[in-house]
């Protein structure tokens, strides 16, 4: 099982359906924790939870666009695009977060 990506409110409530990566295809394009060219995304923990607030998400969107460029399969692009839509919603709403939930 791969990551689930959730847009959530301050109390942890889901504000939209989660984006699931059951085939774990994002692991092939997400940066390593050692890759300093991704100052925020490199901290996504594939085995734990990583949460970004809406201010961080504004910056992450730039990094996420670079991830999109690395996507090779339709499945990867669909997941990346779905997460990008969650991020767009997040930056427009106070007290909301994007959480990457690992397995």
C-alpha positions in Angstrom: 0.0 0.0 0.0 1.2 3.5 -0.8 0.4 6.9 0.5 -3.0 8.4 1.1 -3.1 12.2 0.7 -5.8 14.1 2.6 -7.0 17.7 2.7 -8.2 18.1 6.3 -9.5 20.7 8.7 -8.2 21.7 12.0 -9.9 18.9 13.8 -8.6 16.2 11.4 -11.8 16.0 9.4 -11.5 15.2 5.7 -12.6 18.1 3.6 -12.5 16.1 0.3 -12.1 12.5 -0.6 -8.5 11.3 0.0 -6.2 10.6 -2.9 -5.0 7.1 -2.7 -1.9 5.5 -4.1 -2.6 1.8 -3.7 0.1 0.8 -6.2 2.7 2.9 -4.4 3.6 4.6 -7.7 4.5 7.9 -6.1 7.5 6.4 -4.3 9.2 6.2 -7.8 9.0 10.0 -8.2 9.0 11.5 -4.7 12.4 12.9 -3.6 14.7 11.1 -1.2 15.1 12.7 2.2 18.6 13.5 1.2 17.6 15.5 -1.9 18.0 19.1 -0.7 16.6 20.5 -4.0 13.2 19.6 -2.4 13.3 21.6 0.8 9.8 20.4 2.0 8.7 17.4 0.0 11.9 15.5 0.9 10.4 15.2 4.4 7.4 13.1 3.4 7.7 9.9 5.5 6.5 6.9 3.5 5.9 4.9 6.7 4.4 7.7 8.9 2.3 10.8 8.6 3.6 14.1 7.3 1.4 17.2 7.6 1.9 20.6 5.9 -0.1 23.7 6.7 -1.6 26.0 4.0 1.4 28.4 4.1 3.8 25.5 3.5 1.5 24.1 0.8 1.9 27.4 -1.1 5.6 26.5 -1.4 5.1 22.8 -1.9 3.1 23.5 -5.0 6.3 24.7 -6.8 8.0 21.5 -5.8 5.0 19.4 -6.7 5.1 20.8 -10.3 8.6 19.4 -10.5 7.3 16.0 -9.3 4.6 16.2 -12.1 7.4 16.6 -14.7 8.9 13.3 -13.4 5.7 11.4 -13.8 6.0 8.8 -16.6 2.8 6.8 -16.3 -0.8 7.8 -16.6 -1.4 6.5 -13.1 1.4 8.7 -11.7 0.1 11.8 -13.5 -3.4 11.2 -12.4 -2.4 10.9 -8.7 -0.1 13.9 -8.9 -2.8 16.0 -10.6 -5.4 14.9 -8.0 -3.0 15.9 -5.1 -2.4 19.3 -6.9 -6.1 19.9 -6.8 -6.2 19.2 -3.0 -3.3 21.6 -2.6 -5.1 24.4 -4.5 -8.1 24.0 -2.3 -6.0 24.0 0.8 -4.2 27.3 0.2 -7.5 29.1 -0.1 -8.8 28.0 3.3 -7.6 29.0 6.7 -6.9 26.2 9.3 -6.6 23.5 6.7 -3.7 21.0 6.0 -2.4 18.5 3.5 -1.5 15.2 5.2 0.5 12.5 3.6 -0.3 9.2 5.4 2.2 6.4 4.9 1.7 2.7 5.7 
